[in-house]
Amino acid sequence: MATDWQSGRRRIVITGIGAVSAFGVGHDALWQGLCTGESRLGPIHAFDASGLRSNLAGELPEGFSARDFVPKSYRKGVKVMARDIELAVAAALCAVQHAGWMTPAIDAEAPPTYPPNRVGCQIGAGLIAPELPELASAFVTAAEGKHFSYEQWGEVGMNNLTPLWMLKYLPNMLACHVTILHNAQGPSNTITCAEASGVLSIGESMRVIERGDADAAIAGGVESKVNPTWLLRLDLMKRLAHTDGHSTGANLVRPYDPKAPGTLVGEGGGILALEEAQAALNRGASPVAALLGFGAGHEPQGFDRSPTGAGLAGAIRAALRDANCQAQEIDAILPQACGCPASDGAELEALRAVFGPRLSQIPLVTLAPNLGDLGAGAGAMAVAVGATCLREQALPARIHHGSPESGLLVGPSASETRTLNKVLVCTGSIGGQCGALILARAA
């Protein structure tokens, strides 16, 4: 059993990466798109968004369906999958395939790589917005004249929702379908902490494996915010850039620019295959990267206060301690960097508090200008990219069409090879929850 030299904990490695994004399904397509400096923030096609003040997003290519990522025997199950669930199912299959695991979703007749009760599953999810046509068909039956009636809704309208309607929109259904498909019977959990969900879920999987309750886990987070409800909600929160006739969003999403107009939504995220290091070694696996440390924090937020970054700074320090790592050992940072000045400002304060003057020498890998705000998928996507950076010993290209604060390596740059031994992934959230992970180059 591989253990940490200091604490005796079981060591954990990433052996598979599954990513879904505007670049498509699969981590190779994502990495290639990022390295060429391409942005996929364009006009929304999923619905008519012309009447909205923010109508650009990072959508998956047309034609995506979870039907292509499940066995034929499970395709009826896709009917009760919201978009977020479909994304999770596709990303999880890619992660398991990349890791070389055998599960029932790969081959129902073959023996599994791990006993089912030794495989956990922790997936971060967001507040899944319902599909409006489904609601509308029920709403129209709950009207009195031209007005909506709550009484009619309770007596008549609600009964016109499909009986299995709720199963499409419960956040825990992402992990539910993934565990069923891959017969993962170990500890399972769903974390719904907005943008911090993915990082916190991967951290939870680390703890499950460290304490010996599982030998492997499927972990990460995904979300689709390309929905009228989410666009209206985020616009009312003053987080979205108003697109005003722009056909591309690359010049609107500008991390750490105090004059940035806001962010744009996206859909996607990352799901990882995690294994106890010795177990992976015993089966001949080639790890992509290692997970060294995890930390979590919180900073109360509300309309009457502005975030200061204290919670995120605490999470980063906790992750460094957990990894027995010093701040000066970090070679690159993958922050949330969503392009909202308030969030970015607090995040920057946290990074400065931890890294001090050395922050100006650490490259920041920003993904929102390429993909948009992925919500619960943002942190897990950053972990997927960070692990790939370590494997490739390279940084992807960076997009920036604004004026970021001075003293930051966050401006436009081409992809570059670089010696990377340890990277930090960190993110806060709208609700104040924070998470941080330390990744290391695989031995």
N, C-alpha and C positions, 0 to 999 in steps of 0.2 A: 504494500500500500504506500503510495507516494504521499508524504506529509510535509508540511511547512517546517523548516529547520528550527524555528523559534517556538511555535505554539503547539506543534504536533498535529495541527489540523490537516485534514485531507485536502490535497491540492486539486484545483478544478481547471480544466482546459476547455476551450471552444473547439469543437471538431466539425461543426457544420454551421453554415450561414444561409438563412433563407431571407430574401428581401423582396418586398413588393413596393413599387414606386411608379412614378410617372415614366420611368425608363422601362417599365415592364416587370416581369416576374423573373427573379434570379439575381444573384449578387454580381455575376460577371457583367451583365448588361448595365447594372447600376454603376459599377466601378468604371467601366469604359466611358459612360456618359459623364461622370464626374471628372474624370481625367482630361476629357476634351473641353471641359468648361462649358457644357451645354446647360441651358435652363429649359425646363419643361413647364414653365408657368405661362399658360395661354388661355384662350377663351374656353369657358365651360360648355361642354357638350351634353352632359347628363340631363339637363333640363334648361328651360328658357330662363336665363339669368339677366336678360337685357334690362329689366326693370330694377335691378339691384345696383347699389353704388359700388360694390366690389364684385366684379364678374369675371375675374381671372383666377385660375387655380392650377394645381399640379395633379391632373387626373391620370389614372392608368390608361393605357391605350385601349381603344374601343374593342369590344369583343371579349373582354375578360369575363370569365365565369368560373366559379368553383367546380362546376361539372367536369372541367378538364383536369382537376386535381384530386378527384376522389374515385374510388372503385365504382364500377357500373352499378353494383348492388346498393350503393349509397346515394345515387344521384337524386332519388326522391327527397333526400334530406336537404338538398340545396333549396327546396321551396320554402323552407323555414329558416333560411340564413339571410340576415341583413347583410349589407355590403361589408361591414366590419368583420363579420364572421367569415365571409368568403375570403377576405384578404388574409385572415389568420390561417385558414385551412391551406391556402396556397403556399404561404410562407413557411408553414410548418413542414409541409411535404418536401419543399426544397431543402430545408435545413436537414431533415432526416436523410434525404438522398445524398446530400453533400457529405454528411458524416459517414455514410456507408452503413447505416443501421438497417436491419431487417425488422419490419413491423408488418402487421396485417394490411396496412394501406399500401405497402410495397408488394408483398407476396403473402397472401393469407395462408398458404400451405407450408411456407418455410419456417423453421424455428426462429424465434426472435433473437436479436442480438443480446438483449437483457431480459431477465424475467419481468413480466408486466408489473409486479408489485415493487420493482426496484427502479422504475422510471416515473419521475415526477413531472408536473406541468404547472408552470406559473406564467400567466399571460396578463399583461396590462391592457385595460380597455377603457374607452371613454363612455360618455353618456350618448348612447346610440340614438340618433335622431330618426324618427319614423318616416316612412315613405309617404308623402302627402297624398297621393291618389288613394291609398288605402284608407287614410283617415277621412278624406273628403267624401268618399262614398258612404261612410257612416254618418258624418256630420250633417249631410243634407237631409237625413231622416230624423234629425233632432231639431228641426226648426219650427218656430211658430211665426208664420208670415215670413218676414225677411230677417228675423232675429234668431240667434242661436238660443236654445232653451236647455238649461241644465237639467230640468225635470225630464224633458223629453229624452235627453241624452241617457239619463239613468234608466228610464223605462223602456226606450225603444232603440236609440242610436247605438249604444254600446253593444247591443245584441246583434248588430249588423256588421261588427268586426268579425273576421274569420276566427274560428275557435282557437286556432293555434297562433294567433297574432302575437301574443306576448312572448312566445318562444323565439321570435325573431329579434327581439330588442332587449333582452336581458343581457347585461354585460358579461355575466359568467358563461354565456353560451359559446364564446370564443374558445375557452378552455374545454368546455363540455364536448364540442364536436371534435376538437383535436385529440382529446384523450380517448374518445370512442374510436376514432379512426386508427389510432396508433396503439390502442389497448394499453395506455399508460395508466396503471392502477395505483401508482405511488401517490405521495402527497400532492395535492392540487390546490391552487388558489387563484383568485382573480383580484387584482389591485386596480382600483379606480381613483387615481390621484392625478387626473389630467395629464399634463405634459411629463410629469415625473413617473408615470405608471410603468413605462418600459424598463427604466433603470432600476426602480424598486422591485419589479418582478424578477429581474435577473439576479438582483441581490438576494431576494428570497430563495431562489433556486440554489444559489451558492450556499446559503445556510443549511438548506435541506440536505445537500450532498455532504457538506462539512461535518454535520453531526451524525452521518451514517444512515439517515433514513431513506436514502436513494443512492444509486450509483450513477444515474444519468437523469437529465431533465430537459424538457422542451420549454424554453423561456423567451420572453421578449414582450413586445407590445405592438399593436396596430390600431389604426383608426382612420375613418374617412370623415373629413369635415366638409366634403363637397356635397352640401345639402342646403336647401333654402333656409331651414330652421337655424342651422349653425351660422350661416352667413349673416342672417339678421341678428342673431344673438351676439356674435362677435363684433358686428358693426355698432350695435348699441353700447357695447363695452368700449368702443373707440379703439379697437385693436387692429382693424383692417384698413389697408390702404384703399382709397377710392380710385378706381382705375380710370375714370374719365376718358374713355375712348382709347386707352392704350391697348395694343394687341399682344404685348408681352409684358410679363411682370418682373423680368430680370433687373430692370432699372428702378423698380419700386421698393423691393425688399433689400434694405441696406443695413445690415447689422452694425450696431454701435455707432450709427450716425445720429446725432441728436436731432437732426432735422428730417429723419426718415418719416414717411407718412403712415407707416404701419406695416403689417405683414399681409400675406395672402394664404388662403387655405390650401391644403393638399390632402392626399390620401396615401396610405401605405404604412410601412414600418418594417421591423426586423424580428425574426424568430431565430433563435440559436439552439443548436444541439450542444449541451454541456455534459461533460463526463468527469468522473474522478480520474485523475491523471494516470494512476497505475492501471486502472481498468481499461482505459484507452490504449495504453502501451501494450497491455497483454493481448489485445485483439489486433495490434498492428496499425492502429490509427495514426494519422499525421495531424497533430493539432495545428490549428490556425493561429491561436494565441492562447495565453493563460490569463485567468482572472485572479488577481492578487488581493484586491481589497475592495470593500464596499462600505459606504457610509450613508446615513440618512439624516435629514434635519427638517425643521419646520420654522416658518416665520409667519406669525399672524398677519393677515392682510384684510383689507376692507376698503370701502369707499372713503373712510375717514383717515386713512393712513397710506403712505407710499412705501413700497418694499425697500429695504436697505441692503439686502444681500446677506444678512447675518445668518439666516438659516442655511443658505447654500454654502457659505464659508465653513460653517460647522460640519456640514455633510462632507465637504472635500477633506477637511482635516481628519475627520473620522475614517475616511477611506484610506488616507495616507498612513494613519496609525495602523489600521487593519492590515495594510500591505507591508508594514515595516519599511516604509519608503519615505524619503525626504522630498520636499518640494523641488529641490534642485535636480532631482533625478528625472523629472517629467520632461519628455522631449517634444510633446505636442498636446494640444487641448482640443477636444471636440465639445464645445458648449452648446447651449440651446440656441443662442444668437438668432432669435426669430425676427428681428427687425422692428419690434415695438420699443420705442425709446424708454418707456418706464421699466419694462422687464430687462432690457439690455443694460440699462444703467445700474440696476441692482445687481445683475450678474457680474458686471464689470467691477463693481465695488467688492464683491466677494472674491473675485480672482486677484485683485490688487491686495486684498487683505492677506491672502494666503501666499502669493508669490512675490509681492513687493516689486522692486525695480526690475527683477528678472523677467517679469511678465512681458516686457517689451522685446525679449529675445525668443519667446516661445511662439511658434506658429499656431494660429487658431484655424481650425478646419470648420468652415461654416457650410451648412447644407440647405438652409431655408431659401436662399436665392435660386437654387436649382430645383427644389422639390416643394416648397411651400411649408406651412406649419402643419405638421403631421399629428399634432395633439399627443395622444397616448402612445403613438408610434415614434415620436421624435427621438426620445432617448435610446430606444432599442435600435433604431436606424443608425444613430451615431455610434453605438457599440459595434454594429455590423461593419460600418465603415472604418472605425478605429482598429478593429481586428484585422481588416484587410490591409490597412496601412502598415501594420506590423509585419504581416506576412510578405507584402510586396516591398517593404523597406522604401516606401514612397508616400508622398502626399499628393492628393488630387489637386486639380486646378481650383482656383478660388475666384468667384465672381463678386465684384463690388463696383457699383456705379455712383457712389456717393462720396461723402467726406467723413470717414470714421474718425473717432477721437485719436489724437496723436499718441505715439508710443505703443501702438498695437500692430502686430503682424497679421493684419486682417484685410488689407487692400488686395486688389486684383493680382493674381499670380498664375503662372503656368504650373502644370504638374511637375514635380521634381523628385528625384531620388534623394533619400535622406536616411541617415542612420537613426533608427528608432528602437529604443529598448523598452520604454514605458510611456504610455499615454493615459491621459485623464479624460473621462467622459463625465459630464455633469449637466444637470438641468434642474431648474426650479419649476414652478407651476402657478397657474392662476390662483389656486387656493392656498399657496404657501408651502406645500410639500416639496421637498428637495431630495435629490439623490446623486450619488457620485460613485464611479467605479474606476479602479486602476487596472489597466490591461498591460500585459507584458509580452514581449517577444517569446514565441515558443522555443523551448530549449532544443 
